[in-house]
Amino acid sequence: MDSQKLNPVDRIAGLVSSGENFVLQGGAGSGKTEGLKRVVQKVLKANPSLRIACITHTNKAADEISDRVSGDIKVSTIHSFLGEIISPFKKNIQHIFPKLFELPEFVALGDDHYNGDEKARKKEEHARFKKAHGQLENRRRTVFGEDTAKVTGKREYDKEPDTYIVQLNELIGEVNKEIRDKLAARQPNEFFYNDTAFDNFNDPSYGHDGLIALACHIFESFPLLGRIVSDRQDCIFIDEYQDTSADVVRVLLRCLPEDAKTIIGLFGDSEQAIYSDGIGSAQSHIDAKELILVEKEDNYRCSPQVIDFSNKFRTDGLEQDVALKSLDDGTLETLESRQGSVKLVYDLAPAEVDTGDKAEDRRTNAALFRSALDALVERTASEYPGYVQLKLTNKSIANDVGFGRLYQIFDDRYSEPRDRMRKTLDRLQFGELIDLVALHRSLPGDRRSYNRLIAKLRKRGYSITSVADKAKLDEMLHSFGSKDRAAYEAMEYAAECGLIRVSDSHKAFVDRRNELLAKLAGDPVFADFEELHRNGHRTKIQMSKEVAATSMKHISVEMLEQEYDDRLNELRQKNFLSSLFSTELTLGEIRAFYEYEDNEGQFSTMHKTKGTGIENVLLVIDEYGWTTEYDFVSCFTKDIPESKREIASKKLIYVACSRTKKNLVCVRLMKSQEEADQIASFFPETIKL
């Protein structure tokens, strides 16, 4: 029989038998994890001695595969898999470890990069220089415990860029040498995996990303490691490959010895690669004939209407079709039982305000748009009760879910608050604390949660040797359940008790916060600027008029012309940091945010749309300030997407739509009737509210 006509499981079994690497590409609801299970069962039946490792991205996914796949196989997360491989080789880890902290030299980009636009070159080059200088400041503080001279301003930098670049690179060279020397002086057994998001220099340990980087460097630098892996495993299967580091995939395909062939199998969907840190697509490896593509067009989840609609947003040409599920009584479900609907509900945005003050108009119009959008969503939700809303975090959802103050703190400071919230809270290690609390709340009765809780604490050096220790631990973790407890005070208490080991990145954030607040407290110019702002003078024009009329002591009109943007940024940063660390921000809000991110109720975020299906979905198709990363209007054209932005937008729409089992209602506030007509042409039914 032609191998192309075999079902995907049988075809993969044949590829394994012939020693070929492969990638199973299947859309949402195609049963990829079930396919992995059946592949394992089939190849083990043909060859019971095969040693198979299945790699996932989360403990939850590992547990799911372990429960669904029988047999003597190894199932673990990518971090557990790589950690187990490299952890015995302490000297190799020590040798590679400096790469996690060394800084690259700064190299200027020439006129060609900016297409001869000198103004753009000067602006962007100083911004790049400033960013590199900020990285140097952080690294010098960590390595030397010293401050670094303030970054050179743009005006001075533009006069002698080469001189300042040389000075910066000399400092980078010094800190890199000190990194290598200090780490070489440590003992190999001092280096360990800390099971957190961050790497630590002074307490030499590596976090999640550091583990992957170290493992890949060790594979490439020490070929013996590839031999060891090949000797241990006949097959390595990776679930949700699109979210796997490109370096990990490359290393497994190219750094294992050819004469002791280990079969690499990838299971996933490049269209569901909506995160920036994964490989996304395996097409380059398919083109290089390192992987054989096996496609799975089945869709066991969605109604025919949702499948037809979702197919319009795939960029790889794969066309999904309805596949009927087997029911508990052994019969197949009927096509009639899978029927659903797809609708568009829209309204036109309010007219934009134009007063001539661009900055103020931008804020006003954004607020008007968001208010109108929230009202449209609320009206639509009342028409379709019980539908789960898929949208980005915004103020209305944050208030409903329980982290309104937290959202407001970030919304006042950043144009894209959701991304900043997660990164900043993770940097301050709130994610680690909430994870411990969540594991504790799973007790008693959940042995897996208990084992993970104890393992995480032991990696932080927390000692549990007696019943009294367990009782004390239970009391401490229980105390974090108070919703009114101040967030950062709770973090300080967790660190004091040894539940959290403060990372270098966390410490650097707090140090810079303290330095900034101390500097501003002693700056009379900033004090006057802050007072002007507090008294209602919120723009440069308004401040300049007030200063000219009152002849203020520390601020002049000329100074405002030159420094207004920097001073406003300082004010926003002060307000942000003061609010983030204030006693008014509670741990309950932080916990509500993480629970919202990781679970689904009446609302769900676009970033967490992958996974099991939802019966009825209300999808809000709006960028919510993601003006640089997404453009959903571009999804509703007949053109083939070309830019990264257009492709990313289509993928996100596909992932969100394909969560729907039955009925999908898409909501959008249109900028114009022309936009409405363009988008409506993609929908079988359109409603204007």
Disulfide bonds with the S-S distance in Angstrom:
none
